[in-house]
Amino acid sequence: MTATYDYLFLALKRAPTPHQALADQLRGVSGELVGQFAPQLGWSNNEAAVLMRGGDAAAIARLDGVASARTDRVTPTLRPAEDDRPSPGGIHVHRWFEVEADAADEFIALSGEGWKRFESLFDARIFGLFKAERSAEDHQAGVVRLLLLTRYGDHGVWEASRDPTTEAMRIFARRQQLTRRSWAASTRLV
C-alpha cells in the first residue's frame, strides 16, 4: 500500500520569525514531518507549506501561530520512495497542475520519461510527483490535481532548465498540452 501524505498550505500569524516559530511548534505534533517550506518567490512572507505523513494534520491547523490552513491529501506517483526526504540547500519549487482527468496517467508517464534527461542536465532533483485526492470541485471540472516538488541548486538553475531545446523540455511540452492550469512558487526547506 502506498503511503499518503498531507500537504498543508498555511497562512501564519504575524510574529518576528513566523517560520522558526512554526518549526518549534511542529516538534510537538504527532506524525512524521517530511518537510517545512518557507517562501522565496510566489508566496507571501507569512505563508508556508508542511508535508507530513501520518499524525493529525488538523492539529497543525490549530497551532497557535497558524491563521489558516488548507490541507490536501496527496499520494506519491513515481516518487518519492517511502524513505526519501527533500534534500537540503537550494530552492524547492512547488508546482501544482490541473490535468484532464483522463490524461493523468499519460502526464505521469511523460514526467518520468522527462526526468531522466532533466536531472542529468541540471543541478535539479525531483523529490516527488503527488496526486491530490479529488474534491467535489475536481470531479465537476473533470480534473486531477498533481503536485510536483523539485529541488534546484538555485533560481539560476531553474531558469536555465527552461531551455526549450533540451529533450526533457520537448517531453514536458507534451505534458503541458495535457495541463489546463498550473502555478508555482519557490521555497526554501526549513
Contacts in CASP RR format, 6 or more apart in sequence:
PFRMAT RR
TARGET T0000
AUTHOR 0000-0000-0000
METHOD contacts of the structure
MODEL  1
MTATYDYLFLALKRAPTPHQALADQLRGVSGELVGQFAPQLGWSNNEAAV
LMRGGDAAAIARLDGVASARTDRVTPTLRPAEDDRPSPGGIHVHRWFEVE
ADAADEFIALSGEGWKRFESLFDARIFGLFKAERSAEDHQAGVVRLLLLT
RYGDHGVWEASRDPTTEAMRIFARRQQLTRRSWAASTRLV
2 75 0 8 1.000
2 76 0 8 1.000
3 53 0 8 1.000
3 75 0 8 1.000
3 76 0 8 1.000
3 82 0 8 1.000
4 53 0 8 1.000
4 73 0 8 1.000
4 74 0 8 1.000
4 75 0 8 1.000
5 34 0 8 1.000
5 51 0 8 1.000
5 52 0 8 1.000
5 53 0 8 1.000
5 73 0 8 1.000
5 74 0 8 1.000
5 75 0 8 1.000
5 76 0 8 1.000
5 130 0 8 1.000
6 50 0 8 1.000
6 51 0 8 1.000
6 52 0 8 1.000
6 53 0 8 1.000
6 54 0 8 1.000
6 57 0 8 1.000
6 71 0 8 1.000
6 72 0 8 1.000
6 73 0 8 1.000
6 74 0 8 1.000
7 49 0 8 1.000
7 50 0 8 1.000
7 51 0 8 1.000
7 71 0 8 1.000
7 72 0 8 1.000
7 73 0 8 1.000
7 74 0 8 1.000
7 130 0 8 1.000
7 132 0 8 1.000
7 147 0 8 1.000
8 49 0 8 1.000
8 50 0 8 1.000
8 51 0 8 1.000
8 52 0 8 1.000
8 57 0 8 1.000
8 60 0 8 1.000
8 61 0 8 1.000
8 69 0 8 1.000
8 70 0 8 1.000
8 71 0 8 1.000
8 72 0 8 1.000
9 47 0 8 1.000
9 48 0 8 1.000
9 49 0 8 1.000
9 69 0 8 1.000
9 70 0 8 1.000
9 71 0 8 1.000
9 72 0 8 1.000
10 22 0 8 1.000
10 47 0 8 1.000
10 48 0 8 1.000
10 49 0 8 1.000
10 50 0 8 1.000
10 60 0 8 1.000
10 61 0 8 1.000
10 66 0 8 1.000
10 67 0 8 1.000
10 68 0 8 1.000
10 69 0 8 1.000
11 44 0 8 1.000
11 46 0 8 1.000
11 47 0 8 1.000
11 66 0 8 1.000
11 67 0 8 1.000
11 68 0 8 1.000
11 69 0 8 1.000
12 18 0 8 1.000
12 19 0 8 1.000
12 21 0 8 1.000
12 22 0 8 1.000
12 46 0 8 1.000
12 47 0 8 1.000
12 48 0 8 1.000
12 65 0 8 1.000
12 66 0 8 1.000
12 67 0 8 1.000
13 46 0 8 1.000
13 64 0 8 1.000
13 65 0 8 1.000
13 66 0 8 1.000
13 67 0 8 1.000
14 46 0 8 1.000
15 21 0 8 1.000
15 65 0 8 1.000
18 46 0 8 1.000
18 48 0 8 1.000
18 65 0 8 1.000
19 36 0 8 1.000
19 38 0 8 1.000
19 48 0 8 1.000
19 190 0 8 1.000
20 190 0 8 1.000
21 65 0 8 1.000
22 36 0 8 1.000
22 48 0 8 1.000
22 50 0 8 1.000
22 63 0 8 1.000
22 65 0 8 1.000
22 66 0 8 1.000
22 190 0 8 1.000
23 36 0 8 1.000
23 190 0 8 1.000
25 63 0 8 1.000
25 64 0 8 1.000
25 65 0 8 1.000
26 33 0 8 1.000
26 36 0 8 1.000
26 50 0 8 1.000
26 60 0 8 1.000
26 63 0 8 1.000
29 52 0 8 1.000
29 55 0 8 1.000
29 56 0 8 1.000
29 59 0 8 1.000
29 60 0 8 1.000
29 63 0 8 1.000
30 54 0 8 1.000
30 55 0 8 1.000
30 56 0 8 1.000
30 59 0 8 1.000
31 52 0 8 1.000
31 53 0 8 1.000
31 54 0 8 1.000
31 55 0 8 1.000
31 56 0 8 1.000
32 52 0 8 1.000
32 53 0 8 1.000
32 54 0 8 1.000
32 55 0 8 1.000
33 50 0 8 1.000
33 51 0 8 1.000
33 52 0 8 1.000
34 51 0 8 1.000
34 52 0 8 1.000
34 53 0 8 1.000
34 85 0 8 1.000
34 86 0 8 1.000
35 50 0 8 1.000
35 51 0 8 1.000
35 52 0 8 1.000
35 85 0 8 1.000
35 86 0 8 1.000
35 189 0 8 1.000
35 190 0 8 1.000
36 48 0 8 1.000
36 49 0 8 1.000
36 50 0 8 1.000
36 189 0 8 1.000
36 190 0 8 1.000
37 48 0 8 1.000
37 49 0 8 1.000
37 50 0 8 1.000
37 51 0 8 1.000
37 92 0 8 1.000
37 94 0 8 1.000
37 187 0 8 1.000
37 188 0 8 1.000
37 189 0 8 1.000
37 190 0 8 1.000
38 48 0 8 1.000
38 187 0 8 1.000
38 188 0 8 1.000
38 190 0 8 1.000
39 45 0 8 1.000
39 47 0 8 1.000
39 48 0 8 1.000
39 185 0 8 1.000
39 186 0 8 1.000
39 187 0 8 1.000
40 91 0 8 1.000
40 155 0 8 1.000
40 185 0 8 1.000
40 186 0 8 1.000
40 187 0 8 1.000
40 188 0 8 1.000
41 155 0 8 1.000
41 185 0 8 1.000
41 186 0 8 1.000
42 184 0 8 1.000
42 185 0 8 1.000
42 186 0 8 1.000
43 185 0 8 1.000
43 187 0 8 1.000
46 67 0 8 1.000
48 190 0 8 1.000
49 94 0 8 1.000
49 187 0 8 1.000
50 60 0 8 1.000
51 86 0 8 1.000
51 149 0 8 1.000
52 60 0 8 1.000
57 71 0 8 1.000
58 71 0 8 1.000
60 66 0 8 1.000
60 69 0 8 1.000
61 68 0 8 1.000
61 69 0 8 1.000
61 71 0 8 1.000
72 132 0 8 1.000
72 133 0 8 1.000
72 145 0 8 1.000
72 147 0 8 1.000
73 132 0 8 1.000
73 133 0 8 1.000
74 130 0 8 1.000
74 131 0 8 1.000
74 132 0 8 1.000
74 133 0 8 1.000
74 147 0 8 1.000
75 130 0 8 1.000
75 131 0 8 1.000
75 133 0 8 1.000
76 128 0 8 1.000
76 129 0 8 1.000
76 130 0 8 1.000
77 108 0 8 1.000
77 111 0 8 1.000
77 128 0 8 1.000
77 129 0 8 1.000
77 130 0 8 1.000
77 131 0 8 1.000
77 146 0 8 1.000
78 108 0 8 1.000
78 111 0 8 1.000
78 112 0 8 1.000
78 115 0 8 1.000
78 128 0 8 1.000
78 129 0 8 1.000
79 126 0 8 1.000
79 127 0 8 1.000
79 128 0 8 1.000
79 129 0 8 1.000
80 127 0 8 1.000
80 128 0 8 1.000
84 127 0 8 1.000
84 128 0 8 1.000
86 92 0 8 1.000
86 127 0 8 1.000
86 149 0 8 1.000
86 151 0 8 1.000
86 189 0 8 1.000
87 125 0 8 1.000
87 127 0 8 1.000
87 151 0 8 1.000
87 189 0 8 1.000
88 189 0 8 1.000
89 151 0 8 1.000
89 153 0 8 1.000
89 188 0 8 1.000
89 189 0 8 1.000
90 151 0 8 1.000
90 152 0 8 1.000
90 153 0 8 1.000
90 154 0 8 1.000
90 188 0 8 1.000
91 151 0 8 1.000
91 152 0 8 1.000
91 153 0 8 1.000
91 154 0 8 1.000
91 155 0 8 1.000
91 158 0 8 1.000
91 186 0 8 1.000
91 187 0 8 1.000
91 188 0 8 1.000
92 127 0 8 1.000
92 149 0 8 1.000
92 150 0 8 1.000
92 151 0 8 1.000
92 152 0 8 1.000
92 186 0 8 1.000
92 187 0 8 1.000
92 188 0 8 1.000
92 189 0 8 1.000
93 148 0 8 1.000
93 149 0 8 1.000
93 150 0 8 1.000
93 152 0 8 1.000
93 158 0 8 1.000
93 184 0 8 1.000
93 185 0 8 1.000
93 186 0 8 1.000
93 187 0 8 1.000
94 147 0 8 1.000
94 148 0 8 1.000
94 149 0 8 1.000
94 184 0 8 1.000
94 185 0 8 1.000
94 186 0 8 1.000
94 187 0 8 1.000
95 147 0 8 1.000
95 148 0 8 1.000
95 150 0 8 1.000
95 182 0 8 1.000
95 183 0 8 1.000
95 184 0 8 1.000
96 145 0 8 1.000
96 146 0 8 1.000
96 147 0 8 1.000
96 148 0 8 1.000
96 182 0 8 1.000
96 183 0 8 1.000
96 184 0 8 1.000
97 107 0 8 1.000
97 145 0 8 1.000
97 146 0 8 1.000
97 147 0 8 1.000
97 148 0 8 1.000
97 179 0 8 1.000
97 181 0 8 1.000
97 182 0 8 1.000
98 141 0 8 1.000
98 143 0 8 1.000
98 144 0 8 1.000
98 145 0 8 1.000
98 179 0 8 1.000
98 180 0 8 1.000
98 181 0 8 1.000
98 182 0 8 1.000
99 107 0 8 1.000
99 143 0 8 1.000
99 144 0 8 1.000
99 145 0 8 1.000
99 146 0 8 1.000
99 178 0 8 1.000
99 179 0 8 1.000
99 180 0 8 1.000
100 142 0 8 1.000
100 143 0 8 1.000
100 144 0 8 1.000
100 178 0 8 1.000
100 180 0 8 1.000
101 134 0 8 1.000
101 138 0 8 1.000
101 142 0 8 1.000
101 143 0 8 1.000
101 144 0 8 1.000
103 178 0 8 1.000
104 131 0 8 1.000
104 144 0 8 1.000
104 146 0 8 1.000
106 178 0 8 1.000
107 146 0 8 1.000
107 175 0 8 1.000
107 178 0 8 1.000
107 179 0 8 1.000
108 129 0 8 1.000
108 131 0 8 1.000
108 146 0 8 1.000
110 171 0 8 1.000
110 172 0 8 1.000
110 174 0 8 1.000
110 175 0 8 1.000
110 178 0 8 1.000
111 126 0 8 1.000
111 129 0 8 1.000
111 148 0 8 1.000
111 172 0 8 1.000
111 175 0 8 1.000
112 129 0 8 1.000
113 171 0 8 1.000
114 167 0 8 1.000
114 168 0 8 1.000
114 171 0 8 1.000
114 172 0 8 1.000
115 126 0 8 1.000
115 168 0 8 1.000
117 166 0 8 1.000
117 167 0 8 1.000
117 168 0 8 1.000
117 171 0 8 1.000
118 124 0 8 1.000
118 126 0 8 1.000
118 161 0 8 1.000
118 166 0 8 1.000
118 168 0 8 1.000
118 172 0 8 1.000
119 125 0 8 1.000
119 126 0 8 1.000
121 161 0 8 1.000
121 166 0 8 1.000
121 168 0 8 1.000
122 152 0 8 1.000
122 157 0 8 1.000
122 160 0 8 1.000
122 161 0 8 1.000
123 152 0 8 1.000
123 153 0 8 1.000
123 154 0 8 1.000
123 157 0 8 1.000
124 150 0 8 1.000
124 151 0 8 1.000
124 152 0 8 1.000
124 153 0 8 1.000
124 157 0 8 1.000
124 158 0 8 1.000
124 161 0 8 1.000
125 150 0 8 1.000
125 151 0 8 1.000
126 148 0 8 1.000
126 149 0 8 1.000
126 150 0 8 1.000
127 149 0 8 1.000
127 150 0 8 1.000
127 151 0 8 1.000
128 147 0 8 1.000
128 148 0 8 1.000
128 149 0 8 1.000
128 150 0 8 1.000
129 146 0 8 1.000
129 147 0 8 1.000
129 148 0 8 1.000
129 149 0 8 1.000
130 146 0 8 1.000
130 147 0 8 1.000
130 148 0 8 1.000
130 149 0 8 1.000
131 144 0 8 1.000
131 145 0 8 1.000
131 146 0 8 1.000
132 138 0 8 1.000
132 144 0 8 1.000
132 145 0 8 1.000
132 146 0 8 1.000
132 147 0 8 1.000
134 144 0 8 1.000
134 145 0 8 1.000
138 144 0 8 1.000
138 145 0 8 1.000
143 180 0 8 1.000
152 158 0 8 1.000
152 161 0 8 1.000
152 186 0 8 1.000
155 186 0 8 1.000
158 186 0 8 1.000
161 168 0 8 1.000
161 169 0 8 1.000
162 169 0 8 1.000
163 169 0 8 1.000
164 170 0 8 1.000
164 173 0 8 1.000
END
